[in-house]
Amino acid sequence: MRYTIAIILIGVACAFSQERVIDTVYTDTHKVTYVIDTLNSGNDNTAAPASSTVSKTEEETDTLGMNAPPNKLNKVSLFLIAQNLSFMLNYEHMLSDFCSIAIRFGYDGFDYKDVRKYTDAEGTIRTFEVPLSFKWYWGRRNTGKYHYIDATGENHHRSKSQVESYIHTQVSPLMYSVNIHRAQSDYREFLDINKKEFAAYFTVGFGGHFCYEHFVFGAELNLGTFIAKPKFLNKISVSNDQYGTRLLSKYITESILSIGWMF
């Protein structure tokens, strides 16, 4: 009787074990191996163990060098220009891993006190500019990453943060809304200007970003000059030694800090 019960229990255990399909996944950094038991899968063919290797293109390349691909393709940033403490909104789109185009929108001006401080006239000057720039990223490095395996068993690498550096050229059309005047004296002629004037300047510069997940922080320096100078600047004197005369000076200098969002 005892032997009969033991044989029955062994038979039941074997039956349950044959009805179960076992999927075991072994993983390392390059290969995913599947071991599948299909003894009771409904056909007479027994599947052999299968293995697949993750393509090298699915892994980040040169993660310790300076040629890592970007995590995101778009950046929207708020720029603070130190020269006259003005703000600009910037949108940048990556054309490839190392080239991008960007457009900025900025509205600024010189109020009554600024005009008297920086020039020999009185009044107000308002500016609206739309700089267009082309960037080349000469270096980008991943500074932190994590690994995960998805439901299909594929091995993925993702970067938490990056550091990138670039050089760029920029052309900026801008519009001046000028309302200034000056009384006549022994050495100055009478001046009364109330109109809009268009101009453009060209700069070259360099900068860098620190990117953490969706956040981006940056710094940039640009130097350039007018390629189409507004005519009213020929009729006033500008104190270029004063801090904050950007867009009134002959030469353009921009020191920029930025913070933004990537997507």
Secondary structure, DSSP 8 states (H G I E B T S, - for coil): -HHHHHHHHHHHHHHHHHH---EEEEE-SSEEEEEE--TTSSSS-----EEEE--GGGS-S-TTTTB---S-SEEEEEEEETTTTEEEEEEEEESSSSEEEEEEEEEEEE-HHHHHHHBSSEEEEEEEE--EEEEEEEEEEEEEEEEEE-TT--EEEEEEEEEEEEEEEEEEEEEEEEEEEE---SSS--EEEEEEEEEEEEEEEEEEEEEETTEEEEEEEEEEEEEE--GGGGGS-B-TTSTT-TTTSSEEEEEEEEEEEE-
